Amino acid sequence: MSSNWTAVAMIFVGLFMIGGVFSFAKQGIKAGAVVLGVGAALAITAGVLWW
């Protein structure tokens, strides 16, 4: 059961980081958006694989 909570937390972090990608892109911070995009993809992938 605890592994499912970890997976949910990782997916939540990934979705939160996607919001940061949109925010950084709106502000014109392209490098930050790319870094957050990669982090978000890794977090969501980790959450799905952990499930």
C-alpha positions as CSV (number, residue, x, y, z in Angstrom):
1,M,0.0,0.0,0.0
2,S,2.8,2.4,0.8
3,S,4.2,2.0,-2.7
4,N,1.0,3.2,-4.2
5,W,1.1,6.4,-2.1
6,T,4.7,7.0,-3.3
7,A,3.5,6.6,-6.9
8,V,0.7,9.0,-6.3
9,A,3.1,11.5,-4.8
10,M,5.5,11.2,-7.7
11,I,2.7,11.8,-10.2
12,F,1.5,14.8,-8.2
13,V,5.0,16.3,-8.2
14,G,5.2,15.8,-11.9
15,L,1.9,17.5,-12.5
16,F,3.0,20.4,-10.2
17,M,6.2,20.7,-12.3
18,I,4.1,20.9,-15.5
19,G,2.4,23.9,-14.0
20,G,5.9,25.4,-13.5
21,V,6.7,24.7,-17.1
22,F,3.8,26.8,-18.3
23,S,4.6,29.5,-15.8
24,F,8.3,29.7,-16.8
25,A,7.3,29.6,-20.5
26,K,4.9,32.5,-20.0
27,Q,7.7,34.5,-18.3
28,G,10.1,33.7,-21.1
29,I,12.5,31.6,-19.1
30,K,13.1,28.9,-21.6
31,A,16.0,27.1,-19.9
32,G,13.9,26.8,-16.7
33,A,11.0,25.5,-18.6
34,V,13.1,22.8,-20.3
35,V,14.6,21.7,-17.0
36,L,11.2,21.5,-15.3
37,G,9.8,19.7,-18.3
38,V,12.5,17.0,-18.1
39,G,12.0,16.8,-14.3
40,A,8.2,16.5,-14.8
41,A,8.6,13.7,-17.4
42,L,10.9,11.8,-15.0
43,A,8.6,12.2,-12.0
44,I,5.5,11.1,-13.9
45,T,7.5,8.1,-15.4
46,A,8.7,7.1,-12.0
47,G,5.2,7.3,-10.6
48,V,3.7,5.2,-13.4
49,L,6.5,2.6,-13.2
50,W,6.3,2.5,-9.4
51,W,2.6,1.8,-9.5
